[in-house]
Amino acid sequence: MATAFSLNSGRGLTIPVDLTSAIARIDQTLSPGVNQIAQPSGANDSIETTLQRFRDRMADGRSTLSDFAAVQRVRGDLADAIRSAQQWGYGNKARILGGVLGEVDRALENASEGYLAANLRFAQATRNIEAVQTGRNAAMRGRAEDTIPAFQALQAEGQAAFRIGYVDLLIADAQKAAER
C-alpha cells in the first residue's frame, strides 16, 4: 500500500495526520462506559465537556480527521483552551488538555518533517531564553560546582543567555554598592 505524500505550504513533505494516540488520550479521561453508568446523561464536568468537544472534532465515529491544516486548527484551539484554563486557575484542566496537546503535536511531527524541525528549533530557542533566568539564579545562590557544569551543558546561544543573566545581577549588585 502506497502512502500519499504532498507538499503542504512550505512545511515539507507531509502524510495524513494520525490522531489515534490523541483520541486514545482523551478516551482515557472520558471512559464512556464508566461515565454513562456513574453519571446521568449530560452531567459531564467541565473537563469532560471540553475533551468531548475536541474528540468530536477529531473523529465522528465514521472517520478521523487527518488533514494537516485542519489538525493544526484543532491544535490552535486546544492551545487556546489550555491558556484559558491556566488564566482562570484550572490547573488540572490545563494539565489534562496539555497531555492531549502533546499527542496532537507528536502526530503533526510524525506527519511533517518541517513541523518537527520547527518544533525542535522552538524548543531550543525556549531553552536559550530560559538560560537567562538560570544564569540569574546561579549568580544569586549558585555554587561553582553546580554552575560550571550547568553552563557547560548549554549550547553556545544558551551560554550567551546564561552569561547575560549571571552578569546582569552582578552589575546590579555593584551599582547598588556604589550608591551607598
Secondary structure in CASP SS format (residue, H / E / C, confidence):
PFRMAT SS
TARGET T0000
AUTHOR 0000-0000-0000
METHOD secondary structure of the structure
MODEL  1
M C 1.00
A C 1.00
T C 1.00
A C 1.00
F C 1.00
S E 1.00
L E 1.00
N C 1.00
S C 1.00
G C 1.00
R C 1.00
G C 1.00
L E 1.00
T E 1.00
I C 1.00
P C 1.00
V C 1.00
D C 1.00
L C 1.00
T H 1.00
S H 1.00
A H 1.00
I H 1.00
A H 1.00
R H 1.00
I H 1.00
D H 1.00
Q H 1.00
T H 1.00
L H 1.00
S C 1.00
P H 1.00
G H 1.00
V H 1.00
N H 1.00
Q H 1.00
I H 1.00
A H 1.00
Q C 1.00
P C 1.00
S C 1.00
G C 1.00
A C 1.00
N C 1.00
D C 1.00
S H 1.00
I H 1.00
E H 1.00
T H 1.00
T H 1.00
L H 1.00
Q H 1.00
R H 1.00
F H 1.00
R H 1.00
D H 1.00
R H 1.00
M H 1.00
A E 1.00
D C 1.00
G C 1.00
R C 1.00
S C 1.00
T E 1.00
L C 1.00
S C 1.00
D C 1.00
F H 1.00
A H 1.00
A H 1.00
V H 1.00
Q H 1.00
R H 1.00
V H 1.00
R H 1.00
G H 1.00
D H 1.00
L H 1.00
A H 1.00
D H 1.00
A H 1.00
I H 1.00
R H 1.00
S H 1.00
A H 1.00
Q H 1.00
Q H 1.00
W C 1.00
G C 1.00
Y C 1.00
G H 1.00
N H 1.00
K H 1.00
A H 1.00
R H 1.00
I H 1.00
L H 1.00
G H 1.00
G H 1.00
V H 1.00
L H 1.00
G H 1.00
E H 1.00
V H 1.00
D H 1.00
R H 1.00
A H 1.00
L H 1.00
E H 1.00
N H 1.00
A H 1.00
S E 1.00
E H 1.00
G H 1.00
Y H 1.00
L H 1.00
A H 1.00
A H 1.00
N H 1.00
L H 1.00
R H 1.00
F H 1.00
A H 1.00
Q H 1.00
A H 1.00
T H 1.00
R H 1.00
N H 1.00
I H 1.00
E H 1.00
A H 1.00
V H 1.00
Q H 1.00
T H 1.00
G H 1.00
R H 1.00
N H 1.00
A H 1.00
A H 1.00
M H 1.00
R H 1.00
G C 1.00
R C 1.00
A H 1.00
E H 1.00
D H 1.00
T H 1.00
I H 1.00
P H 1.00
A H 1.00
F H 1.00
Q H 1.00
A C 1.00
L C 1.00
Q C 1.00
A H 1.00
E H 1.00
G H 1.00
Q H 1.00
A H 1.00
A H 1.00
F H 1.00
R H 1.00
I H 1.00
G H 1.00
Y H 1.00
V H 1.00
D H 1.00
L H 1.00
L H 1.00
I H 1.00
A H 1.00
D H 1.00
A H 1.00
Q H 1.00
K H 1.00
A H 1.00
A H 1.00
E H 1.00
R C 1.00
END
